[in-house]
Amino acid sequence: MTDQELLTMAAKAAGYVLLSNGQAWSQDTGNFDWNPLANDGDAFRLAVSMFRDIHFWYFDNSVSVGNELRVACGDDHCAATRRAIVYAAALVGEQLESKP
């Protein structure tokens, strides 16, 4: 999935609509800036709202969210954690989209 597809599906799982200008929209708050791939706070709020477990694996320098994804951290643990959170949420969003 591309970053845009990840964000679109993650937004859907969180109850938002991702707009073409990069903002998100919700019925409760209207338009707001939202990019959990780049913003730690957005990623944290997404993880909390999705009730996902985040695991840090020090033996192989990776992070996972639930059982959905394991991402190698490299030098940027925060970026890897954000990506794992967004990817896990995107999988939930895909499941919601495929339901009638």
C-alpha atoms as one frame of an Amber mdcrd trajectory, in Angstrom:
protein
   0.000   0.000   0.000   1.137   3.535  -0.669   1.325   6.046   2.168  -1.823
   7.733   0.823  -3.709   4.426   0.792  -2.504   3.643   4.326  -3.705   7.026
   5.579  -7.051   6.718   3.780  -7.781   3.273   5.240  -6.522   4.253   8.719
  -8.749   7.330   8.649 -11.710   5.148   7.744 -10.974   2.841  10.683 -10.770
   5.848  13.003 -14.091   7.205  11.742 -12.560  10.015   9.671 -12.594  10.881
   5.995  -9.224  11.825   4.531  -9.623  14.888   2.304  -7.611  15.636  -0.816
  -5.902  18.589   0.915  -4.275  16.234   3.444  -6.677  17.104   6.234  -9.129
  14.744   7.836 -12.792  15.343   8.520 -15.091  14.011  11.203 -18.691  14.811
  11.953 -17.744  15.842  15.493 -14.858  18.213  14.730 -15.036  19.142  11.048
 -11.701  19.517   9.212  -8.396  19.105  11.036  -4.759  18.348  10.273  -4.062
  14.622  10.599  -1.029  12.636   9.534  -0.135   9.786  11.903   2.727   8.735
   9.600   4.503  12.009  10.394   3.021  13.172  13.704   3.666  11.284  16.946
   0.552  12.737  18.616  -1.742  11.700  15.763  -0.237   8.193  15.788  -0.617
   7.908  19.560  -4.268   9.011  19.459  -4.917   6.545  16.625  -3.332   3.700
  18.613  -5.355   4.566  21.704  -8.615   4.871  19.759  -8.005   1.538  18.019
  -7.172  -0.227  21.327  -4.046  -1.758  19.836  -1.105  -3.237  21.704   2.295
  -1.907  20.730   5.292  -4.181  21.288   8.940  -3.247  21.041  11.253  -6.134
  20.191  14.725  -5.189  21.306  16.363  -8.428  20.200  15.753  -7.625  16.525
  15.137  -3.856  16.758  11.536  -3.941  15.526   8.092  -2.826  16.613   4.718
  -4.504  16.138   1.115  -3.497  16.649  -0.989  -6.440  17.721  -0.208  -9.376
  15.459  -0.784  -7.446  12.244   2.621  -6.053  11.428   6.211  -6.050  12.510
   8.397  -3.186  11.258  12.182  -3.019  11.485  13.106   0.205  13.234  16.465
   1.050  11.766  17.643   4.352  13.188  14.180   5.874  13.646  12.112   4.023
  16.230   9.414   6.698  16.207   8.867   6.497  12.437   8.695   2.706  12.572
   6.172   2.845  15.409   4.008   5.387  13.581   4.078   3.252  10.407   3.131
   0.090  12.334   0.194   1.881  13.993  -1.070   3.309  10.698  -0.659  -0.012
   8.910  -2.593  -1.901  11.588  -5.395   0.691  11.456  -5.398   0.521   7.650
  -6.004  -3.236   7.840  -9.057  -2.549  10.005 -10.173   0.113   7.519  -9.864
  -2.349   4.635 -12.038  -4.830   6.512 -14.662  -2.126   7.069 -14.587  -1.171
   3.392 -15.090  -4.750   2.239 -18.231  -5.204   4.373 -21.527  -4.539   2.595
